[in-house]
Amino acid sequence: MKRITKKYNNFTLVLFLTLLILLNIRAYGDIGNTPSHIQSLSVSSGTYNGNGTSWHEAYSSVQPFTGAQWIQLHFTNTTLGDGSYIEIISLEDNSIQYINARTLNEWKNASAFFNGDSLHIKLFVAATDSNIHFEIDKAALGDAVGSNCDEGCGDINLFTPRNNPRVGRVVGIAVLHDSLAQTGWGTAFIISGGDLVTAGHVYDALDGDFIVEFNVPLSDPDDGTLLHSLAIDQYRLQDKSKSFPNEEGNDWCVFTTFSTQNRIPFLAQGASYGIERTFPDTVNVTGYGCYGFDNYIIDNTLKGFQRTSKGERYGNPGWRLQYHAYTEPGMSGGPVVSSTDTNTVIGVHNYGCTGNSVDK
């Protein structure tokens, strides 16, 4: 049990984070992973000046990425001045992101994730801006899944699909890692006051380069490829206030995000968890598990989708919370709540096990 006091927006958050540790047979604190690769590009908008009266569309082009399941762009040698911006539109689901000089810096020259294999990219130049241009030097592209999870402990059929607005999927910014063979993900949740919480090893595994996406859609029904939220529901990590990765009983991270189109998760989602130290008889664990393993028939749409597992708590109350509940890689960082009070978080999911062992 850790008691952390943090000043934020002129009030104090008192966090009681009771952590789950599972000790029997191949304990893991894995993130989920989905195949992806980096493709080099050479896309240039050309250079433009403002017309002195209003914004004007200076560049427009559809960029195809044959075979891609999803796309994330990386910009270089880009100047957007005081008011110019880039507009990116997915032709798959009409997801739109607007990138100006400030947001480009916040996202470390990366775009949001876009579903599908084609993007419409536009450049709008402000009236008094000059020498405005962008270049795209690479993209991260999602591949078909084609792989399974390790089998977890317990009954997988106890999983229930959810769309809890307080719980988001943490996804590594794939385009920032040239040697990437897969894109990792975990789980995070919003707490009272607006901060977010995940597992410390999720932050560590993704090198602090990640987004949190809410209102995550079902995955592809054919192969289980992860599909991403609309760009307006994706938020870039801003800062962490405290993180303890991979330490027994100290595997958690508190962080904030930048706003997206003047929205932050706490206000956009309209929901958050209270925090309390309790030890109920049964608990619910929510997260984005990878779902499915060899010789098990699964629903592909639930791969990497939000689900909740229920289990019995056991053992003596103390600084860790122990329970029998089926969990999988990708659920790390998810909220643990009492089955009778689902609005108050009592722990952060850290570890699970594989095989037929007993969870602790």
N, C-alpha and C positions, 0 to 999 in steps of 0.2 A: 504494500500500500504506500502510495506516495501522495503527499499533500503539496500542491504547487500553487503559489499565489502569484498572479501576474496582473500588472496594471495595463488596462487597455481602454482607450477612450474615456478616461476619467472615472472608471469604476474598476472594481477588483473582481477577477474571476478566481474562484477557489475550486480547484480541480481535485477530485478524489478519483484517481484512476486505478482501479483494481485490475490486475493483469492476469490473463490466463496463461498457465504453463502446462503443457501436456508432456509427460515424461516417459511413457511406455513405448517401446518399439519404434525406432526410426522417427523420432520427433522432427517435425519440420516447421519452418517459418517461411515458407515459399511464397513468392509472388506468382501470379499467373503469367503465362507467356503466349504470345501469338506470333507466327512467322511473319517476317518483313524483310525488306532489303532496301538499299540505297541506290538510286539511279542518278548519275551525273546529268546536268542540264546546262544549256547555254541559251537562256532566254533574256532578252534585253528589250526594254520598252522604248529606247531612244530617249532623247533629252528635250524637255519642253519648258516654255515660259508661260506665265499667266497672261490672259488677254486684257487685263486691266478693269474688267467689269464684273465677272462672276466666275464660278467654277465651270470648267468645261472638260468633257471627256476627250482625253488626248490619246488614249491607247485602249484597244479592246481586242482580245484574242482568246479563242478556245484552245486549251492545251489538253491533248489526249494522253492517257497513260494506259495503254492497252493491257488488259488483264488485271489491273489493280483492283483490289477490294476496297481500299481506302487510300487517301493521299495526304501527305503533309509536306509543305514547301519550305525551302530555306532561301532567304534573300541575302544578297551581298551587294556592295557598291551602290547603296540606295540612298537617295536624298529626297525627302518629302517636304522640306520647308516648314512653314508655319501652319499651313492649312490644307495642303494637298493630301490625298489618301488613295490607297489601293482598295479595290473591292474584289473579293473572290466569291464566286458562286458555284456551288456544286450542281451539276446537271442531273444528279441522281435524286436529290431531295430538296433542292432549292435553298440549302443552308447557305447563309451569307455572313462573311466576316469583313469588317472595315478596319483597315490598318493605316494609322497615321504615324508620325515620327515617334510619338510617345509610346504607343502600343507596340511598335516594332522593337523598341528598346526593351520594353517589359518582357516581351516574348523571345528575347535573344535572337531576333531575326527569323524566327520560325512562325509559321502560320498555325491556325487551328487544324484539327483533323477533319477531313471531308470524306464522306462516303462516295463510292462509285469510282469511275475511271476517267472522268473528264471534268475540267474546271474552266469556267469563264472568268478571265482575269481582266480587270479594267483599271485604268489610272485616271484619276480626276485631279486636275491642276487648279489650285486656287488663283484668284484674280491677280494677286501681286507677287506670287512666288516665281522664282526663276531657277533654271538649271535642275528641273525636277526629273528624276529617272529612277528606275529600279532594274536590278538583275536578279535572276534566279539561277543558282548554281547547282542545286540538287533537290531531290525529293525522296522522302521515305514512302515506300509503297507497301501496303498490306498484301500478304499472300493468303491463299486458301489455307485453312487450319491444318488438316491432315495429321493431327497428333492428339493423344489422349492424356488425361491426368493420371497421377498416382491414385490408387484406390484409397479412399479415406476409411475411417473407423465408423461403425454404426450403420444405420439404415438410411441409405440415400433417398428412399421414398418419403422420408419425413421432411424433405425440402419443400418449401412452399414459395412459388414466385411472388415477388413483391414489387411495389414501385413507391417505396418510402421516400418522400421528398427530402428528408434530412440526410440521406445516405448517398454518397457519390462514388464513382469509380476513379481511382487515381491511375493515370496512364503516363508512362515515360515519354518524353519528347524525342521521338525516334530519330528525327532528322539531325539532331545534334551529335549523333554517334556514328561515325563513318563505318566502323567495323561491325555494326549491329546485325545480328542474325535473327533477332526476335525483339518484340516490343513487350515490355513488362507492364503488369497492372496489379493494383491492390484495391483497398477500400478505405474510405474516409467518411467522417460524419461531422455535422455542424453542431456546436454546443452553444448554450445560451451566451449571448454577447457577440457572437459572430465568428469566433475562432473555429478552426477545424482540427480534428484529431485523426491520426493514423498510427500505425505501428512504426517504431523507429527503424526496423529493418526494411520497411518499404521505402522510406526516405533514403536510406543508405543504399539499397539495391539500385535505385533509380538515380543516384548521384544528385539528388535534389533538383533534377530537371524533369518536372512533370506538370501535367494539368490535372484538374479535377473536373469531371463532367457529371452533370445531373440529368435526370429524365432520360436515362439511357434506353435506347430501343432494344427490342429483341434481336438476337443475332440471326445471321443468314440461315434460312431453313434447310438449305441444301448441304452445307458443309460446316455450319457453326462458326463461320468467320465473324469476329466481333464487328458490330456496326456502332458508329459513334453518334453522340448527341449532336444536335444542331450547334453551330458555332457560338450562338448566343448563350448556350448553357455550358460552355467550356471556360474554365478560369485558370490562369497561370499562377503558379506558386509565387508568392511575394517574399515571405520571410518565415523562418521558423523561430520560435521563442525558446523551445526546449526540445531536445531529442536524445534518447538513450537507445541506440540500436543494439540488438543482439546481446543484451544483458539479461540474465534471468531475473524476472520481476521488474525490469526497467526497460521494457521494449515499447516505447510510445513516443509520439512526436506531436507537438502543438504547432500549428502554422496558420498563416493568413494567405490570401490571394489578392491579386490585382482585380480591379473591376473589369467587367466586360460590358461594353455599351452602357456605361454608368450604372451597372448592376453588380452587387456582390451576392454570394450564395445565400447568406442569412436573410436578406431582404427579398431576393428573387424567388427563393424556395418557400418563404413564409413559414418555416418550421425549424425547430432546433430541439436538442435534448437538454433537459436538466441533468444534474450530476449528483449522485448520492452513493454513500457506502451502505449497501445492504447485502444480505446473503439469503436470497429466496430459495425455495425448494426446486423450482424449475426456471430455466433461463431460455431466452431466444438469442440467437446469433445471426446477424444479417451481414451479407457481403456478396461479392461478385465472384463466386467460385467458378472454376473452369468447367466443371460438370462432365462426368462421364469417364469411363476407363475401358480397358480391353474386355470384351465379352459382355458388355452391358449395353443394352439398347437404350439410347437416350433421345431426348428431344433436342435437336441441334439449336433451336432458337433460344434455349436456356444456357448455352455456353457463355460464360462471362456476363450473364444477366443477373440482376439482383434477386436473391432468394434468402429465405429465413429458415433456420434449422432450430428445432426445439430439443432440449435435453435436461436431464436431472442434474442438479448440483450435488456434489458429494465432498467428503473430506471436512476437515476442521476449518472454520473461517480464519483468515489471517491476511497476509499481504498478497496472497494469490487466490484466484477464483478457479475452482476445478469443476468440470462438468462433463457428462457424456452427451456429445452432440456431434452429428456428422458435419465435418467441414472439409474444405478443399483449398489448394493453392489459389490465390486471388482474393480470399476472404480476410487475409491479414489486414488489420487495421479497422475491422468492422466493429460496430457497437454490440456490447453484450448488455441485455436488459432483462429485468424480471418478466416472466411470462404474464404476470398480473398487473404490471405497471410498465407499459411499453413506451412511455414518454420520458423515462429517466434512465440514463445510462449508468451502469455499475462497473463496467470494465471494457477493456480494449482487447479484441481477439489477436493473439500472437502466434500460437503454435497449434498444430494438429498432429495426427499420426497416420500411418498407413497400415494396411493389412487388417487383421481381425483382432488387434490388441484392444485393451481397455483404455479409454481416454482418461487423462488426469489433468 
